[in-house]
């Protein structure tokens, strides 16, 4: 991981009122980013990099030092005159935490303000712990455990962002629906977390967080128009338009698990039921289709062997396809066909430059290859396909990115 980075932008538009402090904030933010990019450097270096006057740079650095974001390193090498004083970004000024709440486990990450991973923690969810209160208690337990393991004072953790597996109202912090977590309807998750953890928190849809992570330092870095498709137990998408995360008017943007599947009658969409696409190419749907293929094509595989094959997970079946298994190859073609049709529909509507395939199932190389062949048949609506470069860490890095942006707002404003 790189030692420093520029503070990521908030993934939604912001309106900053015009006032004198805004100019100071803008200069301070710009200087801070330059310092991170050229860490360490001198004030004279910052004057050259920024184009600002020396007094403006000195005032901005003094402001950042007072905030604890910049520290003096001592004298650098002299080129003949007085040696310049070197500055660096104080990445240990504070820390942020990320939490990814899944249907079966909670994963967490602690980062310094340079975006460097300090430590991670995860725990499987028992049936009793899947309630909103149970999950919040686990998140706080994980936060304290990470701080204890890394020797980080809990009071220096400035923000936490949590990803929820469902439709989430970011403004209110409500998880409107999470089908994979029973009883999660209109859950005030942000308020619960802030009460338990005692720090500012933000709550976001987990697939949106993965898209933010890929945009920040993953397969979509530098791509302003892309769609991240997550395939695992469920199927969902995170959408970036003109460099901004698009959530939709009612927070439903990206819920592609409810897309229809060709050749099947589309039922009414219900928030507490899986959508048609998710039923077809979510993990359970793929495994169900695998059993049908075995029964149809491989009657010779009987008894104990059939039982063993039936028990395979989607990614294990794709592994068999990579090894040349014909039945598994048929399953890959089935899944890739539906996924390629989904990408075509998305491309006709949004025309993204890139589609990133992620999640435990979606990022499998065999599925990616099969899907890309089908997408390339079209003369247009043909985005570049990329596999996630962050894997299961994408949600956590997206959460870190959002928390860092929130902390920057808190400190500089």
ChimeraX attribute file (.defattr): number of C-alpha atoms within 10 A of each C-alpha:
attribute: neighborCount
match mode: 1-to-1
recipient: residues
	/A:1	8
	/A:2	7
	/A:3	12
	/A:4	19
	/A:5	20
	/A:6	18
	/A:7	23
	/A:8	21
	/A:9	17
	/A:10	18
	/A:11	20
	/A:12	10
	/A:13	10
	/A:14	8
	/A:15	5
	/A:16	7
	/A:17	8
	/A:18	8
	/A:19	8
	/A:20	8
	/A:21	12
	/A:22	14
	/A:23	11
	/A:24	17
	/A:25	18
	/A:26	14
	/A:27	19
	/A:28	21
	/A:29	19
	/A:30	17
	/A:31	22
	/A:32	23
	/A:33	18
	/A:34	20
	/A:35	25
	/A:36	23
	/A:37	15
	/A:38	18
	/A:39	17
	/A:40	17
	/A:41	20
	/A:42	21
	/A:43	19
	/A:44	16
	/A:45	15
	/A:46	23
	/A:47	17
	/A:48	11
	/A:49	13
	/A:50	14
	/A:51	9
	/A:52	14
	/A:53	13
	/A:54	14
	/A:55	11
	/A:56	14
	/A:57	20
	/A:58	16
	/A:59	15
	/A:60	21
	/A:61	23
	/A:62	15
	/A:63	17
	/A:64	22
	/A:65	16
	/A:66	11
	/A:67	12
	/A:68	16
	/A:69	21
	/A:70	21
	/A:71	18
	/A:72	14
	/A:73	13
	/A:74	11
	/A:75	13
	/A:76	15
	/A:77	11
	/A:78	10
	/A:79	8
	/A:80	6
	/A:81	7
	/A:82	10
	/A:83	13
	/A:84	17
	/A:85	17
	/A:86	19
	/A:87	24
	/A:88	18
	/A:89	26
	/A:90	18
	/A:91	20
	/A:92	14
	/A:93	17
	/A:94	22
	/A:95	29
	/A:96	28
	/A:97	31
	/A:98	29
	/A:99	29
	/A:100	28
	/A:101	24
	/A:102	21
	/A:103	18
	/A:104	14
	/A:105	15
	/A:106	22
	/A:107	23
	/A:108	25
	/A:109	24
	/A:110	26
	/A:111	24
	/A:112	23
	/A:113	26
	/A:114	21
	/A:115	23
	/A:116	17
	/A:117	18
	/A:118	18
	/A:119	16
	/A:120	21
	/A:121	17
	/A:122	16
	/A:123	13
	/A:124	14
	/A:125	18
	/A:126	11
	/A:127	11
	/A:128	9
	/A:129	16
	/A:130	24
	/A:131	17
	/A:132	20
	/A:133	16
	/A:134	14
	/A:135	21
	/A:136	23
	/A:137	17
	/A:138	20
	/A:139	28
	/A:140	17
	/A:141	15
	/A:142	23
	/A:143	24
	/A:144	15
	/A:145	17
	/A:146	21
	/A:147	22
	/A:148	12
	/A:149	12
	/A:150	12
	/A:151	10
	/A:152	19
	/A:153	12
	/A:154	17
	/A:155	11
	/A:156	15
	/A:157	22
	/A:158	21
	/A:159	25
	/A:160	31
	/A:161	28
	/A:162	30
	/A:163	27
	/A:164	26
	/A:165	23
	/A:166	25
	/A:167	25
	/A:168	28
	/A:169	20
	/A:170	15
	/A:171	11
	/A:172	13
	/A:173	20
	/A:174	21
	/A:175	25
	/A:176	18
	/A:177	21
	/A:178	23
	/A:179	18
	/A:180	18
	/A:181	20
	/A:182	14
	/A:183	14
	/A:184	21
	/A:185	18
	/A:186	15
	/A:187	19
	/A:188	18
	/A:189	26
	/A:190	24
	/A:191	17
	/A:192	18
	/A:193	26
	/A:194	17
	/A:195	13
	/A:196	15
	/A:197	21
	/A:198	14
	/A:199	15
	/A:200	18
	/A:201	24
	/A:202	23
	/A:203	27
	/A:204	29
	/A:205	28
	/A:206	29
	/A:207	29
	/A:208	33
	/A:209	29
	/A:210	32
	/A:211	30
	/A:212	33
	/A:213	27
	/A:214	27
	/A:215	28
	/A:216	24
	/A:217	19
	/A:218	21
	/A:219	24
	/A:220	26
	/A:221	12
	/A:222	12
	/A:223	18
	/A:224	18
	/A:225	20
	/A:226	27
	/A:227	30
	/A:228	30
	/A:229	29
	/A:230	29
	/A:231	24
	/A:232	20
	/A:233	20
	/A:234	25
	/A:235	28
	/A:236	27
	/A:237	25
	/A:238	25
	/A:239	25
	/A:240	24
	/A:241	15
	/A:242	11
	/A:243	18
	/A:244	17
	/A:245	24
	/A:246	18
	/A:247	23
	/A:248	10
	/A:249	7
	/A:250	9
	/A:251	17
	/A:252	15
	/A:253	17
	/A:254	23
	/A:255	18
	/A:256	21
	/A:257	22
	/A:258	22
	/A:259	17
	/A:260	19
	/A:261	19
	/A:262	11
	/A:263	6
	/A:264	8
	/A:265	9
	/A:266	14
	/A:267	10
	/A:268	9
	/A:269	13
	/A:270	9
	/A:271	14
	/A:272	15
	/A:273	14
	/A:274	18
	/A:275	24
	/A:276	22
	/A:277	23
	/A:278	26
	/A:279	20
	/A:280	24
	/A:281	28
	/A:282	26
	/A:283	21
	/A:284	17
	/A:285	18
	/A:286	24
	/A:287	21
	/A:288	16
	/A:289	17
	/A:290	25
	/A:291	17
	/A:292	14
	/A:293	16
	/A:294	19
	/A:295	15
	/A:296	10
	/A:297	12
	/A:298	13
	/A:299	10
	/A:300	10
	/A:301	13
	/A:302	13
	/A:303	8
	/A:304	9
	/A:305	10
	/A:306	16
	/A:307	12
	/A:308	10
	/A:309	16
	/A:310	17
	/A:311	13
	/A:312	14
	/A:313	16
	/A:314	27
	/A:315	21
	/A:316	15
	/A:317	23
	/A:318	23
	/A:319	18
	/A:320	16
	/A:321	20
	/A:322	16
	/A:323	11
	/A:324	11
	/A:325	13
	/A:326	14
	/A:327	17
	/A:328	22
	/A:329	21
	/A:330	16
	/A:331	24
	/A:332	25
	/A:333	17
	/A:334	19
	/A:335	21
	/A:336	24
	/A:337	18
	/A:338	19
	/A:339	26
	/A:340	19
	/A:341	16
	/A:342	20
	/A:343	23
	/A:344	20
	/A:345	14
	/A:346	18
	/A:347	20
	/A:348	12
	/A:349	10
	/A:350	16
	/A:351	20
	/A:352	23
	/A:353	17
	/A:354	20
	/A:355	26
	/A:356	26
	/A:357	27
	/A:358	31
	/A:359	26
	/A:360	17
	/A:361	25
	/A:362	28
	/A:363	23
	/A:364	20
	/A:365	16
	/A:366	19
	/A:367	27
	/A:368	22
	/A:369	15
	/A:370	19
	/A:371	24
	/A:372	18
	/A:373	13
	/A:374	18
	/A:375	23
	/A:376	15
	/A:377	9
	/A:378	10
	/A:379	7
	/A:380	12
	/A:381	19
	/A:382	21
	/A:383	21
	/A:384	14
	/A:385	22
	/A:386	18
	/A:387	23
	/A:388	28
	/A:389	18
	/A:390	18
	/A:391	18
	/A:392	16
	/A:393	19
	/A:394	29
	/A:395	32
	/A:396	28
	/A:397	29
	/A:398	31
	/A:399	32
	/A:400	34
	/A:401	28
	/A:402	30
	/A:403	29
	/A:404	30
	/A:405	19
	/A:406	23
	/A:407	20
	/A:408	18
	/A:409	13
	/A:410	11
	/A:411	12
	/A:412	17
	/A:413	11
